[in-house]
Amino acid sequence: MLNDMNKNDQEQQSIDLLQQITKGEQSALEAFYRLYESRVYRYALSKLNDSFEAADTLNEVMMEVWKYAQRFEGRSKVSTWLLGITHHKVYDRLRKRKKTNLEDDIDDFSNQLIDESNTHMEQVIAGADDANMIQNCMSRLSSRHREVIHLAFYEDMHYQEIAEVSSCPEGTVKTRVFHAKQALKKCLAKLMAAMESLT
Amino acid sequence: MNKQYYRENLPMYINGSLSADECADFEQQLLQDEELKKEADFLSALRCYVKDEKVTSPGEMGLFKLKRQIKEESKNNVTDNQPKNGWRTFAIAASLVLVVQLGVMIGMTQQQDLFVPLSGSDYAENIVQVQFTSNARENDIRQLLISIDGSIIQGPSKNGIYRIELKKVNEEILKQLQQANIIDFVAEE
């Protein structure tokens, strides 16, 4: 209950700050930046996997807020609106990198991994407790799969909110979460098996 | 509720975005379904990793850049009515970047310890991020880097940030960098 109150307070504070930003108050932008910079940066990093590009994206997103804060209409939470802007900025960067085709290839590759018959859940769970191992497997995921894992488990968003941020149908989000999980499980099981064969 | 429903919504149960009734229903199901319980353990471990992952965001340095960009854009808006020589500014900026990069490369080739083993050097983590002033000259940058025993390892980024690797980072070196008149901003990584 207290947590919900804090969340509501923060939401109201964010809306107030956006209204002040609309009036050109730079101090409000500074407060807004401090409130959200880490979340915007982390989200951009989860998709781009490049700290420089993620920092540049953060800068672009905050400039967008400075110029167009009046576009926030209150139809979603401030964080959902803000991460939606980040999603579009990141997507532009990925398109410039011309990696869209590559991502599709990786998606297809992940689709091939859904056969669970050789996946031992005990190994997977043990692997998931090892930060290095899970980091290794996370880095092998496609940008889209890292994105949904980040939004589901760092932002703790519901499918519906993830769909709103990433501008795609809820069903697509569910499919991506499913494929991301399967790819991670397969990768962790393989790494654990390789470790065991060495010992 | 069928098995598909529980499989599909388990991530939402783990991240706490379900209602109290839905959570209670899941708790009952987890007591009966061993496979679902294992899947829940896996997702909980995954969430712990994602939450605890150490990420250093740009922080105050990013805010500094943002404020400077806003200031520059508002200046540009004021001078919008004057004739534009954008290409000339761009050419001067590009030449300056080339001169700085060339100087840095020459400096680097003179260093004996340029190459380090793949296992890493003994000072691989002593990295600071800096932004040079727009009028910094290559000669000044080179002198500064030599004086602090540092090398540029990455950059410039789109916003002009360079990553500099130092043999050691201490208060004295950071103070020297902060006080250097060719540096706008410095932050330890």
Chai-1 contact restraints between the chains, C-beta under 6 A:
chainA,res_idxA,chainB,res_idxB,connection_type,confidence,min_distance_angstrom,max_distance_angstrom,comment,restraint_id
A,Y33,B,L63,contact,1.0,0.0,6.0,A-B,restraint_1
A,E37,B,S57,contact,1.0,0.0,6.0,A-B,restraint_2
A,S38,B,S57,contact,1.0,0.0,6.0,A-B,restraint_3
A,Y41,B,S57,contact,1.0,0.0,6.0,A-B,restraint_4
A,R42,B,V55,contact,1.0,0.0,6.0,A-B,restraint_5
A,F52,B,S157,contact,1.0,0.0,6.0,A-B,restraint_6
A,A55,B,P58,contact,1.0,0.0,6.0,A-B,restraint_7
A,D56,B,K158,contact,1.0,0.0,6.0,A-B,restraint_8
A,L58,B,G62,contact,1.0,0.0,6.0,A-B,restraint_9
A,N59,B,K65,contact,1.0,0.0,6.0,A-B,restraint_10
A,N59,B,L66,contact,1.0,0.0,6.0,A-B,restraint_11
A,M62,B,L66,contact,1.0,0.0,6.0,A-B,restraint_12
A,M121,B,K38,contact,1.0,0.0,6.0,A-B,restraint_13
A,V124,B,F42,contact,1.0,0.0,6.0,A-B,restraint_14
A,I125,B,D41,contact,1.0,0.0,6.0,A-B,restraint_15
A,I125,B,F42,contact,1.0,0.0,6.0,A-B,restraint_16
A,A128,B,F42,contact,1.0,0.0,6.0,A-B,restraint_17
A,A128,B,A45,contact,1.0,0.0,6.0,A-B,restraint_18
A,A128,B,L46,contact,1.0,0.0,6.0,A-B,restraint_19
A,D129,B,A45,contact,1.0,0.0,6.0,A-B,restraint_20
A,I134,B,Y49,contact,1.0,0.0,6.0,A-B,restraint_21
A,A152,B,P11,contact,1.0,0.0,6.0,A-B,restraint_22
A,A152,B,N15,contact,1.0,0.0,6.0,A-B,restraint_23
A,F153,B,N15,contact,1.0,0.0,6.0,A-B,restraint_24
A,F153,B,R47,contact,1.0,0.0,6.0,A-B,restraint_25
A,F153,B,V50,contact,1.0,0.0,6.0,A-B,restraint_26
A,Y154,B,V50,contact,1.0,0.0,6.0,A-B,restraint_27
A,D156,B,N15,contact,1.0,0.0,6.0,A-B,restraint_28
A,D156,B,G16,contact,1.0,0.0,6.0,A-B,restraint_29
A,D156,B,S17,contact,1.0,0.0,6.0,A-B,restraint_30
A,H158,B,M12,contact,1.0,0.0,6.0,A-B,restraint_31
A,H158,B,S17,contact,1.0,0.0,6.0,A-B,restraint_32
A,K174,B,E8,contact,1.0,0.0,6.0,A-B,restraint_33
A,V177,B,P11,contact,1.0,0.0,6.0,A-B,restraint_34
